[in-house]
């Protein structure tokens, strides 16, 4: 048995007791589900008819946890063998444990700090620019990730991609005088706002850093922690009567974005007019045309030309702040070998083994 921790929940039908599936699903994968409990675990046995051969493990148990902290404690105590994802804050014990192997697959995982550009004090891009210049991004990377992250520059395009343009715009850093000057140009000497966010990984700590940094320029930011279960529907993209799907989002907020190998979903679903997850209520025809140009490009050089324009556009308009891209952290105890992890949250165990 190879227990691993995950917060992912199965969508398969289960019995009223929640402990045994009524029918075992037909499939071609390496594992056959034996039992499932929404509050407990999912248990899988090896599939003797798997087309890929025979797994080295007899089975896998995926246990459900209420928080990353309880997962980490279980790994440290030797109760489970692997963890799907953890973060630096709270995970220092695993990062410094000689009996734990850290896996760091390449990742574009990031936080989007959105402004609702259609309401209240953030309709003026100068105000949004001012907020962006208050942030100490190097401190965020150091304090929140102990260096296991890369500073962002207010576009969701990962800097390691071949079509990213490092020379498109100036790298934003903390410049309080510049922020104050922009607020003065916007005729807003002070701005009071609530910053909404869910209780996930380092985000509450990020919210506190944003509030601290912004205060020096005249922003009065109140960090508002929301229940993670209702945050997305209440603050991020609530159902409303506005002109866009997310027009009634909170004025200011932080949302978590998982890894994608290319930035298309970040550029479309999160930022295009009428997009399903556009919490910024950003509606700019020129930006939409640039995205179409990028997606219609056939070569890396053509993509870079289009992405460079997108970087400049988002850096100037600032519908959202992208302060950093952080490393995806997964791992297993050293008694385990050949487990693979992806930044999309996959734990691949088909070739894994475990010492007795």
Secondary structure, 3 states (H helix, E strand, C coil): CEEEEECCCCCCCCCCCCCCCCCCCCCCCCEEEEEECCCCEEEEEECCCCCCCCCCCCEEEEEECCCHHHHHHHHHCCCCCEEEEECCCCCHHHHCCCCEEEECCCCCCEEEEEECCCCHHHCCHHHHHHHHHHCCHHHHHHHHHCCCEEECCCCCCCCCCCCCCCCCCCCCCCCHHHHHHHHHHCCCCCEEEEEEEECCCCHHHHHHHHHHHHHCCCEEEEEEEECHHHHHHHHHCCCCCCCCCCCCCCCEEEEEECCCCCCHHHHHCCCCCCCCCCCCCCCCHHHHHHHHHHHCCCCHHHHHHHHHHHHHHHHHHCCEECCEEECCEEEEECCEECCEECCCCCEECCCCEECC
